[in-house]
Structure formats: structure tokens, C-alpha cells
Amino acid sequence: MSDEAAAATRVEPVPGLVGITHLIYGLHALSVLMGLLAFGFGGAAIRFVIGLPSIVAVLINYARRREARGTWLESHFRWQIRTFWFALLWIIITLAVSAPFVLFVVGVFMALFGFGVVGVWVIYRVARGWLVLSEHKPVPMDI
């Protein structure tokens, strides 16, 4: 662990910020669950980036990020924000790659597979981050 990361783990966050971070993970999980129940893993990825709960969660992330700076929660805020934006990026890439093949039907399967992979990755990121948060530890950025 770097000196900066070690120093961040010693600073306690402002009261209530841990609860807000749990709320953010909960909102992301709600979006994922809604997508899973409706459309499976691919739906989890799509709902994660366009679902109202996740959009609200990311807005809270940006609004409260300054308060987390220098604390062990900073890694969670970074983890949550990156999860959202990378999921969106991978969905756009999946659409761009599969779109030309839609006329040959294989593009639909390519898109469904790509969305499914992103969905599994999003579920992992939300679950892993939330579990680490429950231990009151920063998210290791090597995972």
C-alpha cells in the first residue's frame, strides 16, 4: 500500500458519509436487480447505466466526493464512479461492434453476449465494493 493510501485509511470520514456510501451501493444494486429480474445479465448492465437509481447514485457520488477526499471512503467513491462510466463505455463499444452485424442476426447475439459480460462485471463491482465497505476498509485498486 502506498504512503498516500495508508494515510487515507487513518483519516475518519465525516459522520454519516459511510451511510451515504451504503446508500449509493444500494441504489446501484437496486438498478442491477431491476435489470436482472427483467432481462437477465444483459439487462443488469443496461439498467445499471440508464436506471434512475444508478443515475441518482452517481450524482450523489459527485456531490459528496469532496467530503470523502483523504479518507478511506475516497476509494469507494472512485470505485463507484469508475464502475458506472466504464460500464457505459463498454455498452457503447458493444453496440458499436455488434451494430453492423445486426442484419446478419449474429449482431444481436454479439450484443446480448457483450451486455451479459458487462452485467456480470457490474454485479461483481457492486458486490465487491459493498462487501469491502461493510468491513470499513478502502477498496484495493488492484482488483
C-alpha positions as CSV (number, residue, x, y, z in Angstrom):
1,M,0.0,0.0,0.0
2,S,1.4,3.4,-0.9
3,D,2.1,6.1,1.8
4,E,-0.8,8.1,0.4
5,A,-3.3,5.2,0.6
6,A,-2.1,4.3,4.1
7,A,-2.6,7.9,5.2
8,A,-6.1,7.9,3.7
9,T,-7.0,4.8,5.7
10,R,-6.2,6.6,9.0
11,V,-8.4,9.6,8.4
12,E,-12.0,9.1,9.6
13,P,-14.8,10.3,7.2
14,V,-17.3,12.9,8.3
15,P,-20.3,11.5,10.2
16,G,-23.0,10.0,8.0
17,L,-20.7,9.5,4.9
18,V,-20.4,5.8,5.5
19,G,-24.2,5.6,5.5
20,I,-24.4,7.6,2.3
21,T,-21.8,5.3,0.7
22,H,-24.0,2.3,1.7
23,L,-27.0,4.1,0.1
24,I,-25.1,4.6,-3.1
25,Y,-24.2,0.9,-3.3
26,G,-27.8,0.1,-2.5
27,L,-29.1,2.3,-5.3
28,H,-26.6,0.7,-7.8
29,A,-27.7,-2.8,-6.5
30,L,-31.4,-1.8,-7.0
31,S,-30.7,-0.9,-10.6
32,V,-28.9,-4.1,-11.2
33,L,-31.6,-6.2,-9.6
34,M,-34.3,-4.5,-11.6
35,G,-32.4,-5.3,-14.8
36,L,-31.6,-8.9,-13.7
37,L,-35.3,-9.6,-13.0
38,A,-36.5,-8.1,-16.2
39,F,-33.8,-9.2,-18.7
40,G,-31.0,-11.2,-17.1
41,F,-27.4,-10.2,-17.0
42,G,-27.6,-8.1,-20.1
43,G,-30.5,-6.2,-18.6
44,A,-28.4,-5.7,-15.4
45,A,-25.8,-3.8,-17.4
46,I,-28.2,-1.7,-19.3
47,R,-30.3,-0.9,-16.3
48,F,-27.2,-0.1,-14.3
49,V,-26.3,2.8,-16.7
50,I,-29.7,4.1,-17.6
51,G,-31.7,3.2,-14.4
52,L,-32.8,6.1,-12.3
53,P,-31.4,4.6,-9.1
54,S,-27.9,4.4,-10.6
55,I,-28.1,7.8,-12.1
56,V,-29.1,9.3,-8.7
57,A,-26.2,7.3,-7.1
58,V,-23.6,8.7,-9.4
59,L,-25.0,12.2,-8.8
60,I,-24.6,11.7,-5.1
61,N,-21.1,10.4,-5.7
62,Y,-20.1,13.6,-7.4
63,A,-21.9,15.8,-4.9
64,R,-20.3,14.2,-1.9
65,R,-16.9,13.2,-3.3
66,R,-15.2,16.2,-1.8
67,E,-16.2,15.0,1.7
68,A,-14.6,11.6,1.0
69,R,-11.3,13.0,-0.1
70,G,-8.5,11.9,2.1
71,T,-10.5,9.2,3.9
72,W,-10.7,5.5,3.3
73,L,-14.1,6.2,1.6
74,E,-12.4,8.0,-1.2
75,S,-11.5,4.7,-2.8
76,H,-15.2,3.6,-2.7
77,F,-16.3,6.8,-4.4
78,R,-13.7,6.3,-7.1
79,W,-14.7,2.7,-7.4
80,Q,-18.4,3.5,-7.8
81,I,-17.9,6.3,-10.3
82,R,-15.5,4.2,-12.4
83,T,-17.9,1.3,-12.4
84,F,-20.6,3.5,-13.8
85,W,-18.6,5.2,-16.5
86,F,-16.7,2.0,-17.6
87,A,-20.0,0.1,-17.8
88,L,-21.4,2.8,-20.0
89,L,-18.2,2.8,-22.2
90,W,-18.3,-1.0,-22.6
91,I,-22.0,-0.9,-23.5
92,I,-21.4,1.7,-26.2
93,I,-18.4,-0.3,-27.6
94,T,-20.6,-3.4,-27.6
95,L,-23.3,-1.6,-29.5
96,A,-20.8,-0.1,-32.0
97,V,-19.2,-3.5,-32.6
98,S,-22.4,-5.5,-32.9
99,A,-24.5,-3.0,-34.8
100,P,-23.0,-3.7,-38.3
101,F,-23.8,-7.4,-37.9
102,V,-27.4,-7.0,-36.8
103,L,-28.6,-7.6,-40.4
104,F,-26.9,-11.0,-40.2
105,V,-28.7,-11.7,-36.9
106,V,-25.3,-12.6,-35.3
107,G,-25.1,-9.0,-34.2
108,V,-28.0,-9.5,-31.8
109,F,-26.2,-12.4,-30.2
110,M,-22.9,-10.4,-30.1
111,A,-24.7,-7.6,-28.3
112,L,-26.5,-9.9,-25.9
113,F,-23.2,-11.6,-25.0
114,G,-21.4,-8.3,-24.6
115,F,-24.2,-6.9,-22.4
116,G,-24.1,-10.1,-20.3
117,V,-20.4,-9.9,-19.7
118,V,-20.7,-6.2,-18.7
119,G,-23.6,-7.2,-16.4
120,V,-21.6,-9.9,-14.6
121,W,-18.7,-7.3,-14.2
122,V,-21.1,-4.7,-12.8
123,I,-22.5,-7.2,-10.3
124,Y,-19.0,-8.1,-9.2
125,R,-18.0,-4.5,-8.8
126,V,-21.1,-3.6,-6.8
127,A,-20.9,-6.7,-4.6
128,R,-17.2,-6.5,-4.0
129,G,-17.2,-2.8,-3.2
130,W,-20.2,-3.1,-0.8
131,L,-18.6,-6.1,1.0
132,V,-15.3,-4.2,1.5
133,L,-17.3,-1.2,2.7
134,S,-19.0,-3.3,5.3
135,E,-15.5,-4.1,6.6
136,H,-14.8,-0.4,6.9
137,K,-11.8,-0.7,4.5
138,P,-10.8,1.1,1.4
139,V,-11.3,-0.8,-1.9
140,P,-8.0,-2.1,-3.1
141,M,-7.5,-0.6,-6.6
142,D,-5.7,-3.7,-7.8
143,I,-9.0,-5.6,-8.2
